[in-house]
Amino acid sequence: MGPRTRYVIVGIVVLAIFVAISLSHAFAWSWAQLGWDDLPIIGRDVTLTRVIAFAIALGAAVFVIRHGPTFQLANEVVDELAKVTWPTREETGSATVVVIVTVVVCSAYLGVFDAVWLSLTNWILGVHPS
């Protein structure tokens, strides 16, 4: 097991938890729409839909970890991400300022264009806003 394989396994587990929670809510909503009772398994919080959702997510996670080509692909993705040169904090800050200035300039331009177009349209149609 390589040093980055742990990251892949942790990522798959986190994704499985996210899928389980999403499926749990989707199943609970679906059962409520169908008028079915969501049977409590352990207390009020552990219901049948939640158990089904977590079982599906667990099965999918185990499949992805045990399925050679899929797991190998995930490892290759992590290896490629390790080769990426990430921007420094200063470069990220500079790029953020450029984006914000560009958005402000474009917004101002579109706002002026919209106001002129509205005035021109009102003048042509003879509409006098009050």
N, CA and C atoms as a LAMMPS dump frame, in Angstrom:
ITEM: TIMESTEP
0
ITEM: NUMBER OF ATOMS
390
ITEM: BOX BOUNDS ff ff ff
-5.0000000000000000e+02 5.0000000000000000e+02
-5.0000000000000000e+02 5.0000000000000000e+02
-5.0000000000000000e+02 5.0000000000000000e+02
ITEM: ATOMS id mol type element x y z
1 1 1 N 0.853 -1.16 0
2 1 2 C 0 0 0
3 1 3 C 0.905 1.232 0
4 2 1 N 0.705 2.096 -1.013
5 2 2 C 1.527 3.286 -1.15
6 2 3 C 1.167 4.342 -0.126
7 3 1 N 2.011 5.371 -0.041
8 3 2 C 1.763 6.41 0.966
9 3 3 C 0.495 7.207 0.686
10 4 1 N 0.094 7.284 -0.571
11 4 2 C -1.099 8.068 -0.905
12 4 3 C -2.368 7.227 -0.924
13 5 1 N -2.239 5.936 -0.771
14 5 2 C -3.406 5.058 -0.79
15 5 3 C -4.333 5.369 0.378
16 6 1 N -3.758 5.801 1.49
17 6 2 C -4.595 6.174 2.635
18 6 3 C -5.525 7.325 2.282
19 7 1 N -5.013 8.294 1.502
20 7 2 C -5.85 9.418 1.09
21 7 3 C -7.014 8.947 0.232
22 8 1 N -6.75 7.983 -0.625
23 8 2 C -7.802 7.445 -1.488
24 8 3 C -8.866 6.761 -0.632
25 9 1 N -8.45 5.947 0.312
26 9 2 C -9.405 5.234 1.166
27 9 3 C -10.212 6.218 2.007
28 10 1 N -9.549 7.22 2.577
29 10 2 C -10.265 8.225 3.377
30 10 3 C -11.253 8.983 2.49
31 11 1 N -10.841 9.329 1.271
32 11 2 C -11.736 10.012 0.346
33 11 3 C -12.954 9.174 -0.001
34 12 1 N -12.754 7.889 -0.224
35 12 2 C -13.869 6.993 -0.545
36 12 3 C -14.809 6.883 0.652
37 13 1 N -14.264 6.78 1.852
38 13 2 C -15.097 6.675 3.056
39 13 3 C -15.902 7.953 3.268
40 14 1 N -15.265 9.113 3.107
41 14 2 C -15.978 10.384 3.262
42 14 3 C -17.077 10.507 2.216
43 15 1 N -16.763 10.137 0.984
44 15 2 C -17.771 10.172 -0.076
45 15 3 C -18.915 9.209 0.225
46 16 1 N -18.601 8.045 0.767
47 16 2 C -19.644 7.074 1.128
48 16 3 C -20.554 7.627 2.216
49 17 1 N -19.985 8.332 3.184
50 17 2 C -20.807 8.934 4.239
51 17 3 C -21.725 9.994 3.651
52 18 1 N -21.194 10.827 2.777
53 18 2 C -22.004 11.85 2.114
54 18 3 C -23.141 11.218 1.307
55 19 1 N -22.82 10.159 0.56
56 19 2 C -23.845 9.452 -0.223
57 19 3 C -24.878 8.829 0.698
58 20 1 N -24.447 8.256 1.807
59 20 2 C -25.381 7.627 2.748
60 20 3 C -26.349 8.645 3.326
61 21 1 N -25.848 9.8 3.708
62 21 2 C -26.72 10.831 4.262
63 21 3 C -27.693 11.331 3.207
64 22 1 N -27.196 11.558 1.989
65 22 2 C -28.062 12.021 0.904
66 22 3 C -29.135 10.984 0.572
67 23 1 N -28.734 9.725 0.464
68 23 2 C -29.7 8.663 0.179
69 23 3 C -30.714 8.52 1.311
70 24 1 N -30.254 8.667 2.539
71 24 2 C -31.149 8.56 3.685
72 24 3 C -32.25 9.602 3.603
73 25 1 N -31.883 10.84 3.305
74 25 2 C -32.882 11.898 3.178
75 25 3 C -33.801 11.651 1.973
76 26 1 N -33.213 11.2 0.868
77 26 2 C -34.015 10.935 -0.323
78 26 3 C -35.005 9.789 -0.07
79 27 1 N -34.541 8.732 0.58
80 27 2 C -35.437 7.613 0.888
81 27 3 C -36.529 8.032 1.86
82 28 1 N -36.168 8.773 2.9
83 28 2 C -37.168 9.212 3.88
84 28 3 C -38.228 10.081 3.206
85 29 1 N -37.786 10.979 2.327
86 29 2 C -38.736 11.841 1.608
87 29 3 C -39.634 10.995 0.698
88 30 1 N -39.015 10.053 -0.023
89 30 2 C -39.788 9.189 -0.932
90 30 3 C -40.825 8.373 -0.176
91 31 1 N -40.423 7.816 0.955
92 31 2 C -41.357 7.007 1.74
93 31 3 C -42.487 7.869 2.279
94 32 1 N -42.158 9.092 2.677
95 32 2 C -43.202 9.998 3.173
96 32 3 C -44.174 10.345 2.048
97 33 1 N -43.659 10.547 0.841
98 33 2 C -44.522 10.871 -0.294
99 33 3 C -45.428 9.693 -0.656
100 34 1 N -44.922 8.49 -0.473
101 34 2 C -45.71 7.29 -0.777
102 34 3 C -46.66 6.923 0.366
103 35 1 N -46.5 7.576 1.508
104 35 2 C -47.366 7.305 2.65
105 35 3 C -46.961 6.081 3.45
106 36 1 N -45.73 5.623 3.256
107 36 2 C -45.259 4.45 3.979
108 36 3 C -44.688 4.879 5.328
109 37 1 N -44.784 3.992 6.299
110 37 2 C -44.197 4.253 7.61
111 37 3 C -42.711 3.919 7.576
112 38 1 N -41.903 4.822 8.094
113 38 2 C -40.463 4.596 8.192
114 38 3 C -40.199 3.967 9.56
115 39 1 N -40.045 2.666 9.572
116 39 2 C -39.955 1.913 10.811
117 39 3 C -38.679 2.226 11.583
118 40 1 N -38.793 2.527 12.873
119 40 2 C -37.587 2.725 13.683
120 40 3 C -36.928 1.377 13.97
121 41 1 N -35.63 1.32 13.759
122 41 2 C -34.879 0.085 14.004
123 41 3 C -34.261 0.135 15.403
124 42 1 N -33.51 1.2 15.667
125 42 2 C -32.903 1.404 16.988
126 42 3 C -33.27 2.828 17.407
127 43 1 N -34.214 2.956 18.293
128 43 2 C -34.65 4.286 18.721
129 43 3 C -35.389 5.009 17.604
130 44 1 N -35.572 6.31 17.771
131 44 2 C -36.271 7.101 16.763
132 44 3 C -35.379 7.494 15.601
133 45 1 N -34.075 7.642 15.847
134 45 2 C -33.184 8.197 14.845
135 45 3 C -32.681 7.181 13.827
136 46 1 N -32.581 5.936 14.189
137 46 2 C -32.096 4.917 13.261
138 46 3 C -33.315 4.208 12.67
139 47 1 N -33.696 4.673 11.483
140 47 2 C -34.889 4.147 10.825
141 47 3 C -34.498 3.195 9.705
142 48 1 N -35.5 2.542 9.141
143 48 2 C -35.264 1.581 8.073
144 48 3 C -34.627 2.245 6.861
145 49 1 N -35.109 3.439 6.488
146 49 2 C -34.54 4.123 5.325
147 49 3 C -33.075 4.476 5.564
148 50 1 N -32.743 4.862 6.786
149 50 2 C -31.359 5.215 7.093
150 50 3 C -30.473 3.975 7.029
151 51 1 N -30.961 2.847 7.533
152 51 2 C -30.18 1.606 7.486
153 51 3 C -29.966 1.171 6.035
154 52 1 N -31.021 1.255 5.222
155 52 2 C -30.893 0.884 3.801
156 52 3 C -29.885 1.791 3.1
157 53 1 N -29.976 3.098 3.353
158 53 2 C -29.079 4.053 2.701
159 53 3 C -27.627 3.798 3.086
160 54 1 N -27.373 3.579 4.37
161 54 2 C -26 3.34 4.807
162 54 3 C -25.489 1.993 4.304
163 55 1 N -26.361 1.002 4.182
164 55 2 C -25.943 -0.295 3.64
165 55 3 C -25.549 -0.165 2.174
166 56 1 N -26.327 0.591 1.41
167 56 2 C -26.004 0.801 -0.012
168 56 3 C -24.67 1.538 -0.131
169 57 1 N -24.488 2.601 0.654
170 57 2 C -23.248 3.378 0.588
171 57 3 C -22.046 2.542 1.022
172 58 1 N -22.219 1.742 2.068
173 58 2 C -21.133 0.869 2.517
174 58 3 C -20.781 -0.146 1.432
175 59 1 N -21.803 -0.744 0.817
176 59 2 C -21.561 -1.699 -0.264
177 59 3 C -20.831 -1.054 -1.432
178 60 1 N -21.217 0.175 -1.784
179 60 2 C -20.555 0.874 -2.884
180 60 3 C -19.099 1.187 -2.526
181 61 1 N -18.848 1.604 -1.292
182 61 2 C -17.476 1.911 -0.876
183 61 3 C -16.605 0.659 -0.901
184 62 1 N -17.14 -0.438 -0.384
185 62 2 C -16.379 -1.698 -0.399
186 62 3 C -16.104 -2.13 -1.83
187 63 1 N -17.098 -1.978 -2.703
188 63 2 C -16.9 -2.343 -4.106
189 63 3 C -15.789 -1.52 -4.738
190 64 1 N -15.809 -0.208 -4.507
191 64 2 C -14.8 0.663 -5.116
192 64 3 C -13.413 0.326 -4.586
193 65 1 N -13.311 0.037 -3.294
194 65 2 C -12.001 -0.286 -2.718
195 65 3 C -11.516 -1.643 -3.216
196 66 1 N -12.409 -2.603 -3.359
197 66 2 C -12.006 -3.964 -3.761
198 66 3 C -11.873 -4.116 -5.27
199 67 1 N -12.538 -3.259 -6.051
200 67 2 C -12.497 -3.354 -7.512
201 67 3 C -11.186 -2.751 -7.995
202 68 1 N -10.313 -3.604 -8.506
203 68 2 C -8.961 -3.192 -8.875
204 68 3 C -8.876 -1.986 -9.803
205 69 1 N -9.533 -2.019 -10.98
206 69 2 C -9.4 -0.893 -11.907
207 69 3 C -9.899 0.439 -11.331
208 70 1 N -10.981 0.412 -10.606
209 70 2 C -11.519 1.653 -10.038
210 70 3 C -10.591 2.197 -8.966
211 71 1 N -10.097 1.333 -8.105
212 71 2 C -9.189 1.763 -7.047
213 71 3 C -7.873 2.258 -7.635
214 72 1 N -7.399 1.585 -8.676
215 72 2 C -6.165 2.008 -9.34
216 72 3 C -6.344 3.383 -9.98
217 73 1 N -7.507 3.622 -10.59
218 73 2 C -7.788 4.926 -11.175
219 73 3 C -7.771 6.014 -10.108
220 74 1 N -8.383 5.738 -8.96
221 74 2 C -8.39 6.713 -7.871
222 74 3 C -6.967 6.997 -7.39
223 75 1 N -6.141 5.976 -7.3
224 75 2 C -4.738 6.177 -6.909
225 75 3 C -3.988 7.007 -7.942
226 76 1 N -4.253 6.761 -9.221
227 76 2 C -3.598 7.532 -10.275
228 76 3 C -4.02 8.997 -10.224
229 77 1 N -5.289 9.256 -9.899
230 77 2 C -5.752 10.634 -9.767
231 77 3 C -4.998 11.333 -8.64
232 78 1 N -4.839 10.659 -7.505
233 78 2 C -4.105 11.237 -6.378
234 78 3 C -2.649 11.483 -6.762
235 79 1 N -2.049 10.549 -7.494
236 79 2 C -0.667 10.733 -7.938
237 79 3 C -0.529 11.944 -8.861
238 80 1 N -1.48 12.125 -9.777
239 80 2 C -1.432 13.275 -10.676
240 80 3 C -1.651 14.582 -9.929
241 81 1 N -2.556 14.573 -8.943
242 81 2 C -2.775 15.787 -8.148
243 81 3 C -1.534 16.154 -7.331
244 82 1 N -0.745 15.154 -6.966
245 82 2 C 0.482 15.428 -6.219
246 82 3 C 1.509 16.143 -7.1
247 83 1 N 1.401 15.999 -8.42
248 83 2 C 2.339 16.637 -9.35
249 83 3 C 1.947 18.074 -9.686
250 84 1 N 0.745 18.477 -9.296
251 84 2 C 0.259 19.812 -9.631
252 84 3 C 1.041 20.854 -8.847
253 85 1 N 1.401 21.945 -9.528
254 85 2 C 2.037 23.071 -8.863
255 85 3 C 0.936 24.033 -8.453
256 86 1 N 0.675 24.108 -7.167
257 86 2 C -0.397 24.95 -6.667
258 86 3 C 0.101 26.37 -6.506
259 87 1 N -0.784 27.356 -6.72
260 87 2 C -0.345 28.751 -6.574
261 87 3 C -0.036 29.09 -5.119
262 88 1 N 0.852 30.072 -4.971
263 88 2 C 1.18 30.525 -3.62
264 88 3 C 0.027 31.378 -3.087
265 89 1 N 0.111 31.709 -1.819
266 89 2 C -0.921 32.546 -1.193
267 89 3 C -0.979 33.917 -1.863
268 90 1 N 0.199 34.468 -2.214
269 90 2 C 0.252 35.779 -2.861
270 90 3 C -0.369 35.726 -4.255
271 91 1 N -0.069 34.664 -5.017
272 91 2 C -0.653 34.52 -6.358
273 91 3 C -2.171 34.37 -6.279
274 92 1 N -2.639 33.62 -5.297
275 92 2 C -4.083 33.453 -5.124
276 92 3 C -4.734 34.778 -4.765
277 93 1 N -4.103 35.547 -3.881
278 93 2 C -4.625 36.858 -3.508
279 93 3 C -4.672 37.808 -4.699
280 94 1 N -3.608 37.824 -5.503
281 94 2 C -3.577 38.692 -6.685
282 94 3 C -4.653 38.299 -7.687
283 95 1 N -4.808 37.013 -7.919
284 95 2 C -5.834 36.548 -8.862
285 95 3 C -7.228 36.888 -8.35
286 96 1 N -7.437 36.808 -7.045
287 96 2 C -8.745 37.154 -6.465
288 96 3 C -9.051 38.63 -6.673
289 97 1 N -8.045 39.485 -6.48
290 97 2 C -8.245 40.923 -6.692
291 97 3 C -8.59 41.19 -8.157
292 98 1 N -7.902 40.53 -9.083
293 98 2 C -8.193 40.714 -10.505
294 98 3 C -9.629 40.305 -10.811
295 99 1 N -10.077 39.195 -10.262
296 99 2 C -11.446 38.736 -10.501
297 99 3 C -12.455 39.727 -9.934
298 100 1 N -12.23 40.22 -8.729
299 100 2 C -13.174 41.155 -8.113
300 100 3 C -13.239 42.457 -8.904
301 101 1 N -12.088 42.984 -9.308
302 101 2 C -12.072 44.224 -10.102
303 101 3 C -12.783 44.012 -11.436
304 102 1 N -12.535 42.889 -12.075
305 102 2 C -13.194 42.595 -13.352
306 102 3 C -14.7 42.51 -13.189
307 103 1 N -15.164 41.874 -12.132
308 103 2 C -16.604 41.764 -11.888
309 103 3 C -17.215 43.137 -11.638
310 104 1 N -16.532 43.985 -10.875
311 104 2 C -17.053 45.331 -10.599
312 104 3 C -17.122 46.147 -11.886
313 105 1 N -16.072 46.108 -12.694
314 105 2 C -16.058 46.867 -13.955
315 105 3 C -17.15 46.366 -14.898
316 106 1 N -17.287 45.063 -15.041
317 106 2 C -18.324 44.505 -15.922
318 106 3 C -19.718 44.834 -15.4
319 107 1 N -19.898 44.794 -14.099
320 107 2 C -21.201 45.124 -13.513
321 107 3 C -21.552 46.579 -13.76
322 108 1 N -20.58 47.463 -13.588
323 108 2 C -20.823 48.885 -13.846
324 108 3 C -21.163 49.113 -15.32
325 109 1 N -20.431 48.491 -16.214
326 109 2 C -20.687 48.624 -17.646
327 109 3 C -22.095 48.138 -17.981
328 110 1 N -22.464 46.974 -17.49
329 110 2 C -23.799 46.435 -17.777
330 110 3 C -24.893 47.283 -17.139
331 111 1 N -24.626 47.833 -15.941
332 111 2 C -25.602 48.709 -15.292
333 111 3 C -25.849 49.969 -16.092
334 112 1 N -24.765 50.602 -16.592
335 112 2 C -24.911 51.801 -17.421
336 112 3 C -25.616 51.45 -18.723
337 113 1 N -25.234 50.354 -19.354
338 113 2 C -25.879 49.927 -20.596
339 113 3 C -27.373 49.694 -20.367
340 114 1 N -27.732 49.058 -19.264
341 114 2 C -29.13 48.784 -18.961
342 114 3 C -29.903 50.08 -18.74
343 115 1 N -29.315 51.024 -18.026
344 115 2 C -29.991 52.3 -17.772
345 115 3 C -30.203 53.068 -19.067
346 116 1 N -29.181 53.111 -19.937
347 116 2 C -29.311 53.803 -21.228
348 116 3 C -30.36 53.105 -22.08
349 117 1 N -30.323 51.802 -22.139
350 117 2 C -31.288 51.054 -22.947
351 117 3 C -32.714 51.271 -22.442
352 118 1 N -32.9 51.304 -21.119
353 118 2 C -34.212 51.553 -20.534
354 118 3 C -34.711 52.95 -20.9
355 119 1 N -33.835 53.937 -20.777
356 119 2 C -34.229 55.309 -21.124
357 119 3 C -34.564 55.418 -22.598
358 120 1 N -33.762 54.819 -23.459
359 120 2 C -34.01 54.858 -24.901
360 120 3 C -35.321 54.16 -25.246
361 121 1 N -35.57 53.013 -24.656
362 121 2 C -36.809 52.28 -24.904
363 121 3 C -38.018 53.069 -24.417
364 122 1 N -37.915 53.651 -23.223
365 122 2 C -39.013 54.474 -22.698
366 122 3 C -39.275 55.675 -23.604
367 123 1 N -38.221 56.308 -24.126
368 123 2 C -38.37 57.47 -25.014
369 123 3 C -39.059 57.064 -26.317
370 124 1 N -38.632 55.915 -26.905
371 124 2 C -39.229 55.443 -28.16
372 124 3 C -40.695 55.074 -27.957
373 125 1 N -41.017 54.409 -26.857
374 125 2 C -42.385 53.971 -26.595
375 125 3 C -43.253 55.075 -25.993
376 126 1 N -42.65 56.184 -25.628
377 126 2 C -43.391 57.284 -25.028
378 126 3 C -43.859 57.001 -23.617
379 127 1 N -43.146 56.133 -22.921
380 127 2 C -43.493 55.801 -21.552
381 127 3 C -42.757 56.757 -20.635
382 128 1 N -43.473 57.346 -19.695
383 128 2 C -42.845 58.26 -18.732
384 128 3 C -43.014 57.672 -17.34
385 129 1 N -41.961 57.038 -16.839
386 129 2 C -42.066 56.435 -15.504
387 129 3 C -42.262 57.502 -14.439
388 130 1 N -43.07 57.151 -13.457
389 130 2 C -43.351 58.137 -12.405
390 130 3 C -42.492 57.933 -11.204
